Amino acid sequence: MPVAVFTHHDCLLHHAGPMHPEAPARLDAVLARLAAEPAAAIRQADRAERSVLEAVHPEAYLLMLEALSRHGGGAL
């Protein structure tokens, strides 16, 4: 069964800290492995419209994320 994987080049800008398992090198390795799988289809994610985000997240959560982003990020 084919599996679609959505990603975006900005995901490689995410640095969770030196002791955290999520890192650009890990994402690169995962995407490289998936690219070798005939059943995997790697797709570039488009920017989500606000209405799409609001369909699955409460407005208060989106406002909190926007504020966190304006201040340079942080822990969720």
N, CA, C and O of each residue as an XYZ file, in Angstrom:
304
protein
N       0.852     -1.176      0.000
C       0.000      0.000      0.000
C       0.899      1.240      0.000
O       1.769      1.360      0.862
N       0.709      2.159     -0.942
C       1.517      3.385     -0.989
C       1.270      4.264      0.246
O       0.161      4.334      0.777
N       2.322      4.914      0.669
C       2.259      5.814      1.812
C       2.793      7.176      1.372
O       3.906      7.276      0.854
N       1.997      8.221      1.580
C       2.446      9.580      1.258
C       3.045     10.203      2.515
O       2.450     10.138      3.591
N       4.208     10.799      2.376
C       4.888     11.492      3.465
C       5.009     12.952      3.057
O       5.600     13.270      2.025
N       4.450     13.831      3.867
C       4.497     15.256      3.573
C       5.564     15.910      4.432
O       5.622     15.683      5.640
N       6.403     16.719      3.812
C       7.469     17.413      4.509
C       7.648     18.785      3.869
O       6.978     19.118      2.892
N       8.538     19.557      4.418
C       8.854     20.879      3.884
C      10.304     21.163      4.223
O      10.790     20.763      5.281
N      10.998     21.853      3.326
C      12.422     22.118      3.561
C      12.664     22.890      4.862
O      13.742     22.777      5.446
N      11.683     23.670      5.325
C      11.848     24.391      6.592
C      11.938     23.453      7.794
O      12.426     23.851      8.851
N      11.468     22.204      7.642
C      11.589     21.244      8.740
C      13.054     21.016      9.100
O      13.372     20.684     10.242
N      13.941     21.192      8.129
C      15.366     21.000      8.383
C      15.968     22.156      9.180
O      17.132     22.090      9.574
N      15.200     23.201      9.420
C      15.675     24.329     10.221
C      15.388     24.137     11.706
O      15.842     24.926     12.534
N      14.637     23.094     12.044
C      14.236     22.856     13.434
C      15.369     22.207     14.221
O      15.826     21.114     13.886
N      15.815     22.893     15.267
C      16.853     22.370     16.160
C      16.271     22.325     17.569
O      16.049     23.369     18.182
N      16.025     21.141     18.077
C      15.402     20.979     19.391
C      16.418     20.939     20.526
O      16.033     20.800     21.686
N      17.682     21.055     20.223
C      18.719     21.025     21.246
C      19.633     19.837     21.063
O      19.259     18.855     20.421
N      20.844     19.917     21.626
C      21.858     18.876     21.386
C      21.505     17.495     21.937
O      22.002     16.492     21.427
N      20.673     17.421     22.950
C      20.347     16.121     23.544
C      19.002     15.571     23.055
O      18.568     14.512     23.509
N      18.353     16.269     22.151
C      17.042     15.843     21.660
C      17.208     14.983     20.414
O      18.035     15.305     19.560
N      16.445     13.898     20.285
C      16.595     13.023     19.110
C      16.145     13.658     17.797
O      16.613     13.256     16.732
N      15.256     14.632     17.852
C      14.814     15.282     16.616
C      15.883     16.270     16.168
O      16.210     17.214     16.886
N      16.413     16.045     14.993
C      17.474     16.897     14.461
C      17.432     16.839     12.937
O      16.941     15.864     12.369
N      17.942     17.875     12.273
C      17.945     17.859     10.810
C      18.610     16.610     10.221
O      18.128     16.074      9.224
N      19.690     16.149     10.812
C      20.372     14.959     10.287
C      19.471     13.727     10.356
O      19.499     12.882      9.462
N      18.681     13.630     11.409
C      17.758     12.491     11.546
C      16.687     12.557     10.469
O      16.367     11.544      9.847
N      16.128     13.745     10.245
C      15.111     13.895      9.204
C      15.697     13.585      7.834
O      15.053     12.919      7.023
N      16.909     14.060      7.565
C      17.577     13.734      6.299
C      17.695     12.230      6.111
O      17.430     11.712      5.026
N      18.094     11.524      7.173
C      18.263     10.070      7.097
C      16.932      9.371      6.846
O      16.852      8.448      6.035
N      15.892      9.811      7.541
C      14.561      9.210      7.363
C      14.065      9.431      5.938
O      13.571      8.502      5.299
N      14.196     10.662      5.436
C      13.724     10.963      4.078
C      14.522     10.200      3.028
O      13.963      9.753      2.026
N      15.827     10.049      3.251
C      16.652      9.283      2.306
C      16.216      7.828      2.277
O      16.147      7.218      1.210
N      15.925      7.273      3.437
C      15.479      5.872      3.500
C      14.114      5.711      2.832
O      13.883      4.748      2.101
N      13.219      6.654      3.088
C      11.896      6.584      2.467
C      11.982      6.725      0.951
O      11.219      6.091      0.222
N      12.907      7.550      0.476
C      13.058      7.745     -0.968
C      13.433      6.439     -1.672
O      13.163      6.274     -2.861
N      14.049      5.519     -0.942
C      14.444      4.228     -1.508
C      13.304      3.212     -1.509
O      13.444      2.124     -2.069
N      12.186      3.556     -0.890
C      11.044      2.642     -0.801
C      10.065      2.895     -1.942
O       9.577      4.016     -2.085
N       9.767      1.902     -2.746
C       8.823      2.104     -3.837
C       7.409      2.456     -3.366
O       6.646      3.074     -4.108
N       7.061      2.069     -2.145
C       5.701      2.322     -1.653
C       5.571      3.686     -0.973
O       4.480      4.061     -0.543
N       6.669      4.425     -0.875
C       6.617      5.734     -0.212
C       6.658      6.839     -1.258
O       7.432      6.782     -2.214
N       5.829      7.824     -1.062
C       5.803      8.988     -1.952
C       6.039     10.231     -1.093
O       5.180     10.621     -0.302
N       7.201     10.841     -1.256
C       7.535     12.037     -0.483
C       6.997     13.252     -1.229
O       7.304     13.468     -2.401
N       6.199     14.031     -0.536
C       5.560     15.213     -1.134
C       5.962     16.458     -0.354
O       6.150     16.411      0.862
N       6.090     17.566     -1.068
C       6.346     18.847     -0.412
C       5.018     19.403      0.085
O       4.061     19.538     -0.677
N       4.976     19.717      1.360
C       3.754     20.262      1.953
C       3.576     21.719      1.534
O       4.532     22.495      1.520
N       2.357     22.074      1.198
C       2.021     23.459      0.892
C       1.740     24.207      2.189
O       1.464     23.599      3.224
N       1.812     25.511      2.120
C       1.438     26.332      3.263
C      -0.052     26.119      3.532
O      -0.870     26.183      2.615
N      -0.392     25.869      4.781
C      -1.789     25.626      5.148
C      -2.526     26.950      5.311
O      -2.036     27.872      5.962
N      -3.681     27.028      4.724
C      -4.538     28.201      4.927
C      -5.058     28.188      6.362
O      -5.231     27.127      6.962
N      -5.301     29.358      6.892
C      -5.781     29.476      8.269
C      -7.059     28.655      8.482
O      -7.218     28.017      9.523
N      -7.957     28.670      7.515
C      -9.225     27.941      7.654
C      -8.991     26.437      7.818
O      -9.743     25.771      8.530
N      -7.967     25.904      7.176
C      -7.645     24.482      7.308
C      -7.131     24.201      8.713
O      -7.518     23.210      9.331
N      -6.262     25.069      9.219
C      -5.748     24.895     10.582
C      -6.870     24.992     11.603
O      -6.907     24.227     12.568
N      -7.786     25.933     11.391
C      -8.905     26.119     12.320
C      -9.867     24.938     12.308
O     -10.606     24.728     13.269
N      -9.862     24.172     11.230
C     -10.740     22.999     11.161
C     -10.282     21.883     12.096
O     -11.070     21.009     12.459
N      -9.007     21.913     12.485
C      -8.485     20.828     13.324
C      -7.847     21.296     14.633
O      -7.469     20.471     15.464
N      -7.724     22.622     14.822
C      -7.128     23.157     16.055
C      -7.985     24.298     16.586
O      -8.523     25.083     15.806
N      -8.118     24.398     17.904
C      -8.843     25.538     18.484
C      -8.093     26.841     18.200
O      -6.865     26.855     18.119
N      -8.839     27.926     18.052
C      -8.233     29.231     17.766
C      -7.228     29.626     18.842
O      -6.179     30.188     18.528
N      -7.535     29.340     20.107
C      -6.623     29.702     21.200
C      -5.260     29.027     21.023
O      -4.227     29.632     21.308
N      -5.256     27.799     20.561
C      -4.002     27.085     20.332
C      -3.203     27.752     19.212
O      -1.992     27.934     19.336
N      -3.877     28.114     18.121
C      -3.193     28.774     17.005
C      -2.634     30.126     17.421
O      -1.528     30.489     17.020
N      -3.386     30.873     18.220
C      -2.894     32.160     18.718
C      -1.667     31.969     19.605
O      -0.729     32.763     19.546
N      -1.669     30.919     20.427
C      -0.522     30.628     21.280
C       0.702     30.291     20.432
O       1.805     30.745     20.738
N       0.524     29.505     19.377
C       1.633     29.164     18.491
C       2.188     30.404     17.799
O       3.403     30.556     17.669
N       1.299     31.289     17.355
C       1.749     32.530     16.708
C       2.573     33.375     17.673
O       3.617     33.908     17.297
N       2.111     33.497     18.912
C       2.845     34.278     19.918
C       4.199     33.634     20.203
O       5.207     34.331     20.314
N       4.224     32.317     20.320
C       5.468     31.602     20.561
C       6.447     31.836     19.412
O       7.639     32.043     19.640
N       5.953     31.804     18.204
C       6.784     32.032     17.023
C       7.354     33.439     16.995
O       8.527     33.634     16.678
N       6.514     34.429     17.330
C       6.975     35.826     17.341
C       8.124     36.033     18.328
O       8.963     36.913     18.139
N       8.153     35.213     19.381
C       9.187     35.352     20.405
C      10.350     34.397     20.194
O      11.157     34.189     21.099
N      10.438     33.825     19.021
C      11.594     32.987     18.691
C      11.451     31.510     19.012
O      12.425     30.763     18.914
N      10.251     31.071     19.396
C      10.019     29.654     19.651
C      10.064     29.320     21.130
O      10.179     30.205     21.978
N       9.972     28.043     21.425
C       9.955     27.574     22.802
C       9.398     26.169     22.866
O       9.160     25.536     21.837
N       9.193     25.690     24.062
C       8.698     24.328     24.262
C       7.172     24.305     24.216
O       6.511     25.193     24.756
N       6.626     23.290     23.573
C       5.174     23.106     23.531
C       4.774     22.103     24.578
O       3.590     21.795     24.719
